[in-house]
Amino acid sequence: MAKDDEVYMSALQGKSIPILTLDNKWHQLFTQTEMTPEIEAFADELNTLVERDGRLRSETKNIKKLKKKLLNEIVPLRDKANKLGNAPAIEKEISERTRLINECNEKIDSHQEELLDLSRQIYDVDYKLMLETMKVCYERLQDNTADINGLDEWIKRARIELKKNVIRLQEAEMENYNLYSYMHQIFGPDVVEIFDMKYDPERRHPIRRPLGGNDEYVE
């Protein structure tokens, strides 16, 4: 037995396990992850056992109804036979119903024995299916957690880099603004235009300022 199986079995100790293939929430698990061949095999086996269990219970119920009907028929027949005295035809009917009742009892006993065995088989397969389901889901959780942690670290680094670049952007814009302003003041607009300096710091590259304490900026 694998160490992981021992851990899962320990977690399931004393817990009530539903018949998984009849539980819609169990099926919903596999909208998040794929079934393994092992899970599919266990699920098919469990469904077969559950279907057989259902048929036997239904048959047992019908046999008990028939047995009750036969018993109810014997009572008036016996009363009639007692009144008539020697009544071979009635005794034959009673004998036939008694035979059928005995057959019903045998079938009921046989079904009960098989149902008991089925109950053990269903629990066993359902338990194995539960272990395999936990194993698959746990592995998927572990993989997702590793991805989440990796992405979280990447986002943290990206945020730091973004903040650095925002500062560099602001510094570059401020430097351009100051250079253009000083040149405009020193040389005048005519000289600046001669060098085709059409940079307009107020229109094309306004200074960005932060919104509160977050990383968003407005122009």
Phi, psi and omega in degrees: 000132180291152181300320180300320179299321179297321179296315181294319180296321177297320180292330183270353183305123177078001181271146176279124183254122176287161173287107193299318184290348176263359183258115182299328180294328177294317178296326179295334176305324186268015162272348180257333179214162184273150174286140173275163176303325179295317179295317179299319180294314179297319181296318178296316179296318180296317179299320179298315179295318181294321178295317178297319178300317180295318179296317181296320179295320179294317178297318180299319179298317180292321179295320179295323176296317179296318179299317179297320179296316180296319178298319180294331180283330183292322184302307179293328178295319179295319177299318181294319180295321179295323181288321184277345183079241180285106181222082183303322182295318180291320178299325178295319179296319179296317180298320180295318180292324177296318177299316180294323178296319178296320176297320178299316180299318180296317180293320179298315179297318180296316179295319180298320179295316179293322178297323178295317178293319178298321179300319178293318180295317180299316179297317183297312181291321178298322179295316178296321178295321177298316179299315181293322178296314179298319180299311182295315182293322179296317179297321179294319177299318179296316179297315180296321180296320177297317178296317181299315180296318179296315180294324179296318178295319179297317180296320178299315179295320180296322179296318179297316180295322178298316180298318179299315182291326176297318178296316178299320179297314180296319180296318180295318179295319179295321179296316177298317180301313181293317179301313181295318181298313180296317180297320180296319181289321184283309188264344180086160184294328182295316181293319180299321181292329179300323180273013177056038178271091184261014180296125179241097185298331182283331185260314187269326182225068179295153179289129178273140179232143185289149174267107178060225184255007182266191184264010181270148183229149177241156178264000000 
